[in-house]
């Protein structure tokens, strides 16, 4: 049993050795590591070369121009020869028993895909969150795979490629994603959809084998752009294809669109004021993108019952096309949020939000 471990690399010189060393400490050594240096401008490429030099039988590196995560992963897949494929982001790392547990489960159940839990870790390995798939543990076959499809529509716990071990035969390695290389959000779901559609058996584990690193100092430094929204629409349009194939109506898809729009509105509120605030032009670009038909058609009947009162008011005013009121609400709630943040800690207070 051989594993192909695919690692896209881009400007992660501070974390790359930790990532690669977490593979080297595995008791199971039947693997190949395929590093794809996606045009790094720091010393990441040199670090890759050093590991290839030190471990030539297990490590290889491909140096390429920067095209993004989706492109890097597809290039890595084209070089994979293992029976199973695992994805690892270059600033994350595995638990020491990662491969040992996977081998035991593969020998016991022989699934096409294993989906397992993960830990969100901050600086100095501080545990921020512990997560696992929302489905119960167990082996899911074609007869009950509708539960997996329903979960994909309901939440994001099955989206990530990094929390999957995949039989290489169920991956369409030759599929051309080049027209989607611009996708900056939802790339994992984009590739997970055909995999879970083709897989005949999926094993769900709650064991946390993967560690996602989140830089706590930069947690507040990301705001959505029009490019991100376009990426979201592309992925949801791809999801629509599978929703119809799986026998669902568009109501389920409307839920996913609605959740994304609520999240985008939340970003507009959080970043209305402050050092990293949206400029007037940026805010207008985001709002104009949300007003377009490919989004509007899916949110017309969505009711954001689980959102806060402020977000519900913003969303409903937007859905009703009361855009002046929407801008006033975003301004008011943004001002309220910023004032409260300043009063209770200013820059030292961390902003926590959920996608």
Secondary structure as GFF3:
##gff-version 3
##sequence-region A 1 355
A	DSSP	beta_strand	3	9	.	.	.	ID=ss1
A	DSSP	alpha_helix	16	24	.	.	.	ID=ss2
A	DSSP	beta_strand	31	38	.	.	.	ID=ss3
A	DSSP	alpha_helix	44	54	.	.	.	ID=ss4
A	DSSP	beta_strand	59	64	.	.	.	ID=ss5
A	DSSP	alpha_helix	69	78	.	.	.	ID=ss6
A	DSSP	beta_strand	84	87	.	.	.	ID=ss7
A	DSSP	beta_strand	93	94	.	.	.	ID=ss8
A	DSSP	alpha_helix	98	109	.	.	.	ID=ss9
A	DSSP	beta_strand	113	121	.	.	.	ID=ss10
A	DSSP	three_ten_helix	123	125	.	.	.	ID=ss11
A	DSSP	beta_strand	127	131	.	.	.	ID=ss12
A	DSSP	beta_strand	138	140	.	.	.	ID=ss13
A	DSSP	three_ten_helix	142	144	.	.	.	ID=ss14
A	DSSP	alpha_helix	146	154	.	.	.	ID=ss15
A	DSSP	beta_strand	164	167	.	.	.	ID=ss16
A	DSSP	three_ten_helix	168	170	.	.	.	ID=ss17
A	DSSP	three_ten_helix	178	180	.	.	.	ID=ss18
A	DSSP	alpha_helix	187	198	.	.	.	ID=ss19
A	DSSP	beta_strand	202	213	.	.	.	ID=ss20
A	DSSP	three_ten_helix	216	218	.	.	.	ID=ss21
A	DSSP	alpha_helix	226	245	.	.	.	ID=ss22
A	DSSP	alpha_helix	250	270	.	.	.	ID=ss23
A	DSSP	alpha_helix	280	290	.	.	.	ID=ss24
A	DSSP	alpha_helix	293	299	.	.	.	ID=ss25
A	DSSP	alpha_helix	309	319	.	.	.	ID=ss26
A	DSSP	alpha_helix	323	343	.	.	.	ID=ss27
A	DSSP	three_ten_helix	346	348	.	.	.	ID=ss28
###
